[in-house]
Amino acid sequence: MTPWPQIDSRGMGRVAVLMGGLSAEREISLMSGKGVLAALQSRGVDAFAFDPAVDDLVALKSFGAQRAFINLHGRWGEDGTVQGALELLGIPYTGPGVLASALAIDKAMTKRLWHFEGLPTPLWREVGSLPEARAVVAELGFPLIFKATHEGSTLGLQRADGDADVEAAYLEAARFDSRVLVEQFIVGDEVTCGVIGAGSTARALPLIRIVAPGGNYDYEHKYFSDDTRYICPSELPADEEARIQELVLRSYRTLGCRGWARADIMIRATDRQPFLLEINTSPGMTGHSLVPMAARVAGLEYADLCLLILSMAALDQPHVDKRPHAPASPALPPEGAHPALGRPGGGVEGPR
């Protein structure tokens, strides 16, 4: 196994650990952020907590922030909005950039891109009303999963096994979003795979196999219950795990991700075909979170994982010159002269 790079914490500067925020995942974000903050401080990083729901992001400049570790989950944190603000402020941040974050938070758009690239993902339709949801049932068949298109952490997730379940499943997902993803449910093993890095150097972490009570990996079982089993190493055949890791790397690069992320996959029981479900571009870092678990199996302890992710903080568009420029005045031609038309050398350019 290729060793992980050793990171010098002295070069990180002053670091804002972004946590909390305005999304429905605020509680989990605070749990993640507190863990990351303590880990970075234990490695000597000058890190401080910052909650965008309390202070405006522009205050980061007055606090002297030189980097930002994003622990915000869901909308207004994982969707490109905070990333865009940090781009304008010129503060490098962890995780994927503006476009990749915006694409990944939209489950329907993510699946469209994966489908276009020939990557396997369950059949789906996006709907905006209960009649639309009922109309796609005949096309997709049961069982189905209903999801809020722009939420994570399994918020609004509901399974429908027959016509009688459709209304309740749709309404639960619609509590969190005006757009609902209706997706074929794949019966089989559920696994997740973290990725660290960018481009051709990105590395897939060991798979984690998730065994939830009754196969119901909901919000409670994901973050608070001790009944869910996480098996890592996954105990899957080595060649199957390697194929899934390569599939995840392709899905990560297709969206233009960098820094880190985590993809969720279902493996169909009948033929062991893996299907990509979604990708999280600001994964959880709580005591129940999965990227730290897989990283530990790969030889990377929690604090070192946080430091490595922080070291990859970047901007999509680095600020070369931050000084404002006055608009240039157009050069005026000599009095009585006519400005040249067409080519820089003057005259009128003829047809080509």
Secondary structure, DSSP 4 states (H G I P E B T S, - for coil): -PPPPP--GGGS-EEEEE---SSTTHHHHHHHHHHHHHHHHHTT-EEEEE-TTTS-TTHHHHTT-SEEEE---STTTSSSHHHHHHHHHT--BSSS-HHHHHHHH-HHHHHHHHHHTT-----EEEESSHHHHHHHHHHH-SSEEEEETT--TTTT-EEE-SHHHHHHHHHHHHTT-SSEEEEEPPPEEEEEEEEESSGGG-EEPPPEEEE-GGG---HHHHHT-S--EEESS--S-HHHHHHHHHHHHHHHHHTT--SEEEEEEEEETTT--EEEEEEESS---STT-HHHHHHHHTT--HHHHHHHHHHT-B-SS--S--S--PPPPPPPPPTT-----SSTTSS-----
